[in-house]
Each structure stands twice: as structure tokens, then as C-alpha cells.
């Protein structure tokens, strides 16, 4: 029997409780650690140097190093990076809104929302759960 080389490998979905949605298995320690570190990296980088785009670079590098270890790590890393890209685009768009003074209101709200989502995702990671990011568009598939 021949296998189709173009057939995609199905990545297991991770449910809200941090279990593989298909098998019900709990996340491994390696996946939990990856989830925690990858969620903390954007926050740490933005605290160290407030440069737009920095919040995407560290998770992207870390995910690229670890993505082959497990399908769960690959999917979680993509979700985190896609979320950071969405907020980077929103931040850059907000810079333009400063010229019409709307950015004075939306800028702080955007920053608070980004920070809150990061904190929620870190708390969930500590509990071994994956946070489902809102407004996530799959830039990295």
C-alpha cells in the first residue's frame, strides 16, 4: 500500500484543559514548560526594550528551535506567534491613529489588553492549560 507524500500530518488539537482533544492525554512537562516560556518571552522582551516587533522575535526563535519535538509544541508556538503578530499590527496601526488623536485613547487600551492576555496565558500555562487567544489569525500555518 502506497502512502501519499502530499498528505498532511494531522496535529492534535489541545483542549482548554490542556489535554489532547483526540486522546484525552494530559500535556507533558516539556509541553507545559514550552507553553510557559513561550508566553513569558514577549512580556520579558517588552519590559527590557520597548521596541515594536521585539515581542514576536523571541517566541519565533524559541518555537523554531522546539517545533519538531512534538505536534503540540508546534501548534502552541504557532498560536502564540500569530497572537503577537496580530498585536504588532494593531500597535503599528495605532501609531497612525495618534495623528488624529484617536491613538491617545486606543493606545493605552491596546497595551492593557495585550498585557492582560499575556498574564492570563501565563497563569493558564502554570496550571497546564492552553489559553485560546482571541482575534487570532493564522499567519503561520
N, C-alpha and C positions, 0 to 999 in steps of 0.2 A: 504494500500500500504506500503510495507516494504522498508526501506532505507538501502542501502548498507553501512555497517560500514567502509569498506575499501576505500570508495570513498574519494578522496582528495578534500579539500576545495579550490576553485579557489581564488587566491589572485588577487585583481585588479591591473592591470598594471598602472603605473603612467607615463604620457607622459612628454615631455620636458617642457611643460608649467606648470607642477605641478598639472595637473588635472587628475582625474581618467579617464583612456583611454576608459572605457566602458560607464560610465555615464556622463562624462564631468564635474563632480563636482570639485570645487576648493579644495585645501588642507585646512584642518582645522588648526587653530592656534597651536593646540597641535602637529600636524604632522610637521608644519614648525619649531616649537621650537626644536623638537626632531632632525630634519634634521640639524639645525644649531649647536646644542650642540654636536651631534654625529660626525659632520665634524670637529669641533674645538678641540675635545678631543685629537686626535693623535698629532696634532700640539702642543698643550699645554704640553702634556707629553714629547714630544721630546725636547722641549725647557727647561723644568725643569730638566730632566735627560736623557742624550743621551745614552740609553741602548737599544740595538736591542730587539724588541718584545714588548716594552712598548707601541708602537703605536697601538697594537692590543688589549691590555688588557682592557683599559678604555672603548672603544666603545663596546667591547664584554660584559662587565659588565652592562653598561648602556642599551644596546639593550636587554639583558636578563631580566632586570627589567621592560622594557616598551613594549616588543614584543606582549604581549597579549592585549594591548589596542586597536590596530587597525591593519588590514592586511597591510595597507600602511606602518606603522611604522615597522612592521615585515620585509617587503621586503626591505625597505630602509636601515634598520640596517644590513641585510644580505649583501647587496651590498657594504656598507661601510667597513664592516669587511673583506669581500672577497678581496676588493681592498688593504686593509692594509696587509693582509696575502701575497698577490702577491708581494708587495714591500718588505716585510720582507724576503721572499725567495730570491728575487733579491739582496737584501743587503747582505745576508749571502753568496750567490754565488759570489758576488763581492769581499768579503773578500778573497776568494780563488784566485781570479784574481790578487790580489795585489802581490802574489808571482811570477807572471810572468810579472809584471809591467803594465798590461793592466788595472788593477783596478785603477791605478792612473788617468786614463782618464775617465773610466766608473763610478767611484765612485761619483765624483762631478756632472756628468750629471744625474746620478740616483737621487741624492739628490735634484738637481734643479727641475727635473721633478716631484718628489714626492711633493715638496713644492708648485710648480705651480698648480698641480691638487688639492691640499688641498685648496689653495686660491680661485681657480675657483669654487670649490664646495661650499665654504663658501659664496661667492658672489651670486651664484645661490640660495642658501638657504635663504639668506636675501630677495631675490626677490620672494621667494615662489616657486622656481623651483627645480627640482631634477636634479643633474648632472649625466649623464650617464658615468660611469668610463670606460676608455679604458682598454684593456687587463684584463678584469675581468673574473676570472674562479670561478664557483660556488662551493667553498669548503664547505660552509654552505648552505644547500638546504632548 
